[in-house]
Amino acid sequence: MQTHISKPAKAVRGEIVVPGDKSISHRSIMFGSIARGVTTVKGFLRGEDNLATLNAFRSMGIVVEDDGEILKIQGKGLRGLTEPSDVIDCGNSGTSMRLMTGLLAGQQFFSVLTGDQYLRKRPMKRVLEPLSRMGAAIYGRAGGDKAPLAIVGTGLTGIAYQSPVSSAQVKSAILLAGLYANGETVVTEPHLSRDHSERILRYFGADIETFSGGTKIRGGRELDGREIIVPGDISSAAFFMVAALIVPGSELLIRGVGVNPTRTGIIDILKAMGGDITLQNCRENSGEPVADILVRSSRLKGIEIGGDLVPRAIDEFPVICVAAAVAEGKTVVRDAKELRVKETDRIKAMAVSLQKAGVNVVETENGMEVTGTEKLQGCTIDSFGDHRIAMSMLIAGLAATGEISVNDTECIATSFPNFTTLLHEVAVQ
């Protein structure tokens, strides 16, 4: 078992580039594979989760050339995938499994998706239920709620689906199935979740339309391969944003980060807490907004977080909790029940971890209350096999009075392979 130790820092300073956006990297492989012609991808995140998606499509007959900098995907069109000869292993990647479930439901072959011990515990019925309404034949453990999932590809029919949760994975799975369905598929959700799928589908030429509260797509139109430049992942940048905010005397520039409005909840939340954050050099790449982010250390204050802010920052809540732990006053998180069904129960995991560091944390059914403290205590915690818990607590260690040791940190490689290297570069000890 791998362990990392984070020591108190005097400052966080410098310029960094974080790895490519995880969500866009997944989608570049998926959509490039089912588009006609060549798709080139620059900035692809070579984390374990994205490599699981890459290997999955190679197993279905897609040729992907990789020179270490640029991927060249030889797309075969909507109907060009071939039946895999073995079970597809999605590793720890819920995005791979849920999105591919939608894509594979409309194929004319049989496939099986599985994953590691953590992914096999995560709920899948939220995707299978709407797909079954489209005519999909998908079978899984626990009445279809748990992987492995067996998918018997068949003809699909478009539906109008009102999702009870704001989830980009659920929405994207349905839209991918909609590419193969007869007629129109409409998805609405309580709050707008990240819209990378909609943007890349539009960029590739799909018959797709977004409207207030939802998205509609018509099946049957072929996609055409394009060039994709993957921006830096704002979820990865979030760890360093919080690091620079909570360590006095810090100033950090993070270059080339994706600032899609459906993903910038982390910036809005940290600014509301009093964070000094400035966007510079704003531009657009491959249909996605990009900017450089300048962060300076700030005295943070507790706030209330809920409503439509939650889906716009859903992956960043572990490190938001770290910011709350050193903020003045109480931070209240609500409407975040989705956090309980991530790689782990992130509400419980962060509550347990921060309590060990001397923070007063109270769990609620759909969130938590964090009362800030002037100094975090050194401690030893477990990652719960969750990369974001591991990285968040290593960031917490920069502002602690003693070392914070995190066990079981192999999971960091799923999304941010060079995290500890960058952390050592910018943390002044």
VENDAGI-V887380 format. One record per backbone hydrogen bond with DSSP energy under -0.5 kcal/mol. NH is the residue of the N-H (numbers start at 1). CO is the residue of the C=O. If there is no record, write none. Layout:
nh:co
NH:CO
NH:CO
This chain:
nh:co
4:406
6:404
9:398
10:428
11:428
13:426
14:251
16:253
18:255
21:231
25:21
26:22
27:23
28:24
29:25
30:26
31:27
32:28
33:29
34:30
35:32
36:223
37:75
39:73
40:226
41:71
42:228
43:69
46:44
47:45
48:413
49:414
51:47
52:48
53:49
54:50
55:51
56:52
57:53
58:54
59:55
60:57
61:58
62:57
63:74
64:62
65:72
67:70
71:41
72:65
73:39
73:71
74:63
74:72
75:37
75:73
76:33
77:35
80:77
82:60
88:112
89:87
90:88
90:114
93:90
94:92
97:93
98:94
99:95
100:96
101:97
102:98
103:99
104:100
105:101
106:102
106:103
107:104
111:151
113:149
114:88
116:91
120:116
121:118
122:119
124:145
127:124
128:124
129:125
131:127
132:128
133:129
134:130
134:131
135:132
136:131
137:152
138:136
139:150
141:146
141:148
144:140
144:141
145:141
145:142
146:141
148:113
149:113
150:139
151:111
151:149
152:137
152:150
153:109
153:151
154:105
156:180
157:134
158:182
161:159
161:186
163:161
163:188
167:165
171:167
172:168
173:169
174:170
175:171
176:172
177:173
178:174
179:175
179:176
180:176
180:177
181:177
182:156
185:217
186:159
187:215
188:161
189:213
190:163
199:195
200:196
201:197
202:198
203:199
204:200
205:202
206:201
208:206
209:216
211:214
214:211
215:187
216:209
217:185
218:207
219:183
220:179
221:218
223:34
224:204
225:36
228:40
230:42
230:228
232:256
233:19
234:232
236:233
237:233
238:234
239:235
239:236
240:236
241:237
242:238
243:239
244:240
245:241
246:242
247:243
248:246
250:247
251:12
252:295
253:14
254:252
254:293
255:16
255:253
257:291
258:232
259:289
263:260
264:260
265:312
266:263
266:312
268:264
269:265
270:266
271:267
272:268
273:269
274:271
275:270
276:296
277:275
278:294
280:292
283:290
285:288
288:285
290:283
291:257
292:280
293:254
294:278
294:292
295:252
295:293
296:276
297:250
298:245
300:298
301:273
302:328
305:332
309:306
310:307
312:308
313:310
314:311
316:313
317:313
317:314
320:316
321:317
322:318
323:319
324:320
325:321
326:322
326:323
327:323
327:324
328:300
331:370
332:303
333:331
333:368
334:305
336:366
339:336
340:337
341:338
342:339
342:344
346:339
346:344
349:345
350:346
351:347
352:348
353:349
354:350
355:351
356:352
357:353
358:355
359:354
360:371
361:359
362:369
364:367
367:364
368:333
369:362
370:331
371:360
371:369
372:329
372:370
373:325
376:399
377:357
379:403
381:405
383:407
386:383
387:385
390:386
391:387
392:388
393:389
394:390
395:391
396:392
397:393
398:395
399:396
400:397
401:376
404:6
405:379
405:403
406:4
407:381
407:405
408:2
409:2
412:409
413:410
414:411
415:412
416:412
419:416
422:418
423:419
424:420
425:421
426:422
427:423
428:11
428:426
429:427
